[in-house]
Amino acid sequence: MTGRSHGGGVWFTAHAEMEIAVGRDTWSGGFLLTDLWRKSGLRRRWKLAERSLAPVEANEALSHAIRALQLWR
């Protein structure tokens, strides 16, 4: 895992071995996990602001399934 400060937050990246099910499809293997943590305004506690997950290997079926879930087109 690595961490890097950026503005008022911190980016963390890590490699994770996972098994993921989207609908009827299941994918397993290595994924890159990326988190952006920021301090809240009132109590100054760390809160997760954004999380992304990307497969390490190219998988066309996974790309189509994720694209179908996206609300912005």
C-alpha positions as CSV (number, residue, x, y, z in Angstrom):
1,M,0.0,0.0,0.0
2,T,1.2,3.5,-0.8
3,G,-0.1,6.9,0.4
4,R,0.4,10.3,-1.0
5,S,-0.9,13.7,0.2
6,H,-2.8,15.8,-2.3
7,G,-4.3,19.1,-1.3
8,G,-6.5,18.6,1.7
9,G,-6.6,14.8,1.3
10,V,-4.6,11.6,0.9
11,W,-4.6,9.1,-1.9
12,F,-4.0,5.5,-1.0
13,T,-3.4,2.8,-3.6
14,A,-3.0,-1.0,-3.1
15,H,-3.1,-4.2,-5.0
16,A,-5.9,-6.6,-3.9
17,E,-6.8,-10.1,-4.9
18,M,-10.6,-10.3,-5.1
19,E,-13.6,-12.2,-6.4
20,I,-16.3,-9.9,-7.7
21,A,-19.8,-10.7,-8.9
22,V,-21.7,-8.3,-11.2
23,G,-25.1,-9.8,-12.2
24,R,-24.4,-13.3,-13.5
25,D,-20.7,-12.7,-14.2
26,T,-17.9,-13.4,-11.7
27,W,-14.4,-12.0,-12.0
28,S,-11.4,-12.9,-9.9
29,G,-7.8,-11.9,-9.8
30,G,-5.7,-8.8,-9.2
31,F,-7.3,-5.4,-8.9
32,L,-5.9,-1.9,-8.2
33,L,-7.8,-0.3,-5.3
34,T,-7.5,3.5,-5.0
35,D,-9.0,5.6,-2.2
36,L,-9.2,9.4,-1.6
37,W,-9.5,10.3,2.1
38,R,-10.3,13.8,3.3
39,K,-10.7,15.4,6.8
40,S,-14.3,16.4,7.6
41,G,-15.0,20.0,8.3
42,L,-16.5,19.9,11.8
43,R,-14.7,17.2,13.8
44,R,-11.7,16.9,11.4
45,R,-12.1,13.1,11.2
46,W,-10.9,11.3,8.1
47,K,-13.7,10.2,5.7
48,L,-13.6,8.2,2.5
49,A,-14.4,10.7,-0.3
50,E,-13.8,8.4,-3.3
51,R,-13.0,4.8,-4.1
52,S,-12.1,3.2,-7.4
53,L,-11.3,-0.4,-8.4
54,A,-9.7,-1.4,-11.6
55,P,-8.7,-4.9,-12.9
56,V,-5.0,-5.4,-13.4
57,E,-5.6,-7.6,-16.5
58,A,-7.7,-6.6,-19.5
59,N,-11.1,-8.3,-19.5
60,E,-13.5,-7.2,-22.2
61,A,-16.6,-8.8,-20.5
62,L,-15.9,-6.9,-17.3
63,S,-15.5,-3.7,-19.2
64,H,-18.9,-4.1,-20.8
65,A,-20.6,-5.0,-17.5
66,I,-19.2,-2.0,-15.7
67,R,-20.1,0.3,-18.7
68,A,-23.7,-1.0,-18.4
69,L,-23.8,0.1,-14.7
70,Q,-22.6,3.7,-15.4
71,L,-25.3,6.3,-15.0
72,W,-23.5,9.0,-17.0
73,R,-23.5,8.4,-20.7
